[in-house]
Amino acid sequence: MNTTGRPGRTGLWLIGARGSVATTAVSGLVALRHGLVEATGCVTELPEFSACPLPTWDEIVVGGHDIVNTCLPKKAELLADAGLLPHRLLPSIEPGLAAVDAEIRAGHDPVSHRGAQADAARRLADDLTEFAERHALDRVVVVNVSSTEAPVTLLPEHQDAAALTAALTDPQRAPLPPSSLSAYAALLAGCPYVDFTPSTGMRLPALRELAAERGLPYAGSDGKTGETLLRTALAPMFTTRALRVRSWAGTNLLGGGDGATLADPRSAASKLESKSGVLSSLLGEDVTAPLHIDNVPDLGDVKTAWDHVSFEGFLGARMTMQVTWTGYDSALAAPLVLDLARLTAAAHADGRSGPLGALAFFFKDPDGNREHGLGEQYRQLLSWVDELGEPTRGEGETR
């Protein structure tokens, strides 16, 4: 795979390729190729990105891993019935969805897998390599959009790449959670990795060491699509106007697959951790900020978030702000998945490696960047985009 120059033909390999976010992203990509929809929600289609060397919609080839068997055309029908996709698009995008579905391979299922994780990782990596060779791709960007995992306890082998490699060959052990195994496989295949979930993924020191050795970029984690997006836009308003936030309470109501997954307190812990760190960082002080996630199956793919902000103004005046956000989370996430694939491909083509901190704009818990204010994140992103292709080194990553 080519690692210099324009991104060229780019593979987008989705972990969780038959889920709601992946299906929405693929449906949107096919529709964009045929000029059936506007690129609403795609940040990389804004005028500020016009000079950035990005792969075109026609240059992106999609494949993926999943452990479920519902084909993409059927999943798209279900999403249309739920109000997420327009029914009018289905006949036009069905052939494209079927073509992508043919590129989806069996993912790693820790429940049914027998043997060493090294064997599983090699199989996943071989799928990536074969995909790249068969489609004559210049590079493949792996994006994790699978279900959120429970946090993991760090093990000694998580700290060192050589120790991890040795542990993976032991059939009696499973040191890596599925997200990290997918990240490991991506690194073996020479592919950049993006984690759109709050799962462990690339956060293990051993995997970061391996990425550095192989000169690969990575980005994450936990895509910023709804309530946290709003918080990162509004919280700086209070600080720049010298208003004291006393408390900021939030409640999330959601159904569908995410609701079912996050009904498990262990999985919800990862999501709550990534969402909760934003306010303390932006407000610069400890603020009472209870946050709840509730599974409401009746909502299906619709997500509702409610925030109640108590703040203090001049002469101690007590005031409140309440905000309700209702939308389709997959429709908000899908264009960002396409954006991240394009930008990460451009970074890889430009020889960048390590955490892509300038992509913090897209994440709740950004890797390689502790800035959370949305406006400042966007400024940093535009500055970084202007650097792509230039002989300078971008902040937070190496070339």
C-alpha positions, -999 to +999 in steps of 0.1 A: +000+000+000+012+035-009+021+057+020+030+090+003+012+115-019-025+119-024-047+094-005-059+078-038-081+047-037-090+043+000-105+014+018-129+021+046-131-010+067-158-009+093-158-029+125-195-035+132-202-032+095-239-043+097-248-020+126-269+012+124-241+037+121-222+016+095-253+010+074-262+047+075-227+057+065-226+032+036-261+043+025-250+079+025-218+072+007-236+053-021-262+081-023-235+107-025-217+089-053-249+090-074-257+126-065-289+116-048-284+136-016-265+167-004-235+162+018-253+176+048-233+169+080-201+161+062-175+185+077-150+177+050-173+191+023-172+226+038-154+252+018-125+254+043-115+218+033-115+223-004-077+225-007-071+194+015-060+163-004-089+140+004-101+108-013-133+115-033-165+096-027-158+075-058-123+066-045-137+051-012-142+013-012-160-002+018-157-036+035-158-047+071-161-072+099-193-082+118-206-111+138-242-106+127-258-119+095-284-093+087-274-081+052-270-044+046-300-040+022-323-056+049-307-034+076-313-003+054-350-013+051-353-016+089-337+019+093-361+033+067-390+019+085-377+035+117-376+069+099-338+072+097-334+066+059-357+080+032-377+051+016-373+068-018-335+061-017-337+024-012-342+012-048-313+034-060-288+024-033-297-013-029-271-025-055-244-005-038-254-018-004-253-054-017-219-049-032-205-036+001-223-065+020-203-089-002-171-074+012-181-080+049-162-109+066-169-127+098-156-107+128-141-119+159-166-134+184-148-139+218-177-162+228-173-188+201-135-184+193-113-213+202-075-210+202-050-183+206-059-146+199-029-144+177-046-167+152-078-146+153-057-114+148-039-129+118-072-139+102-086-104+106-054-088+093-054-112+063-089-100+055-076-065+054-046-073+032-067-093+008-092-065+005-065-040-002-049-062-029-081-072-046-093-036-050-058-022-057-062+002-028-035+027-018-044+024+019-072+011+042-085+030+072-101+008+098-130+025+118-145+008+148-183+015+150-192-017+169-210-019+202-195-003+233-175-026+255-170-027+292-137-011+305-108-035+309-083-039+337-047-032+325-025-063+325+013-064+325+013-074+288-008-044+279+023-022+287+048-037+262+044-048+226+067-078+228+050-091+259+016-086+243+027-105+212+039-134+234+007-134+254-015-136+223+000-169+213-012-186+245-045-204+237-055-203+274-055-166+276-074-137+259-055-105+269-073-083+244-109-071+243-125-073+208-119-036+200-082-039+208-079-072+189-093-053+159-068-025+164-040-050+167-051-067+135-052-033+117-016-025+128-005-060+116-020-052+082-004-017+081-037+002+084-045+034+103-072+029+130-100+051+142-121+043+173-156+059+171-165+041+203-154+046+239-141+010+240-104+003+248-092+000+212-058+016+208-056+029+243-033+001+255+004+013+257+016-019+239-006-011+209+006+025+208+041+013+209+034-010+180+017+018+160+049+039+166+071+011+154+050+008+122+046+045+116+008+044+116-016+071+126-047+065+148-075+086+162-103+084+188-122+080+208-160+080+211-176+101+184-191+134+195-225+136+179-252+148+203-253+159+239-216+162+243-213+182+211-238+206+226-219+207+259-186+215+242-202+244+223-221+258+253-197+254+282-172+279+268-200+304+266-203+304+304-165+307+311-159+334+285-188+354+300-175+349+336-206+331+346-203+304+373-219+270+366-231+254+398-244+222+384-250+205+350-272+175+351-279+153+321-302+124+311-300+103+279-329+083+267-323+059+238-335+026+224-323+003+196-290-015+198-273+012+217-300+013+243-298-025+248-260-024+250-258+005+274-284-011+296-255-032+308-239-011+336-204-024+326-208-012+290-224+021+302-194+028+323-172+034+293-197+058+277-203+077+310-166+081+315-160+096+281-190+119+284-184+131+319-148+143+315-158+171+292-174+195+317-147+194+343-121+202+316-140+231+301-154+247+333-121+246+351-135+235+384-154+207+400-191+210+390-219+187+402-227+169+370-248+138+374-253+119+341-277+091+334-283+068+304-316+049+303-327+023+278-362+031+264-369+004+237-399+023+224-376+051+211-359+028+187-332+047+168-343+081+182-322+095+210-333+122+234-309+141+257-320+166+284-296+190+302-304+212+331-277+239+339-278+259+371-255+290+369-248+321+389-245+356+375-238+392+387-247+399+424-253+361+429-284+360+407-294+323+403-304+313+368-311+281+348-309+268+313-326+237+300-319+221+267-335+191+250-318+174+221-338+148+200-324+132+169-312+101+151-277+094+165-268+073+135-276+101+111-253+124+132-225+098+134-225+085+098-211+116+081-184+119+107-173+083+100-169+093+064-150+125+074-127+106+097-119+080+070-110+108+045-089+128+070-071+098+084-063+086+048-049+121+040-028+120+072-015+085+063-007+096+028+012+126+042+033+103+064+018+112+097+019+087+126+008+085+162-023+100+177-040+125+154-048+150+181-061+176+156-091+153+150-103+161+186-131+180+170-149+147+163-145+130+197-157+131+233-125+118+246-099+129+221-066+110+218-035+131+218-053+164+227-069+176+259-087+205+244-125+201+246-139+235+235-156+230+201-146+263+187-109+259+196-110+223+183-123+234+150-096+261+148-069+234+154-085+211+128-084+238+101-048+246+110-038+210+107-057+205+074-037+235+060-005+217+070-013+184+052+010+180+023+034+206+037+069+197+050+061+208+086+052+185+115+017+186+129+012+190+166+005+158+185+018+134+158+050+126+140+059+123+104 
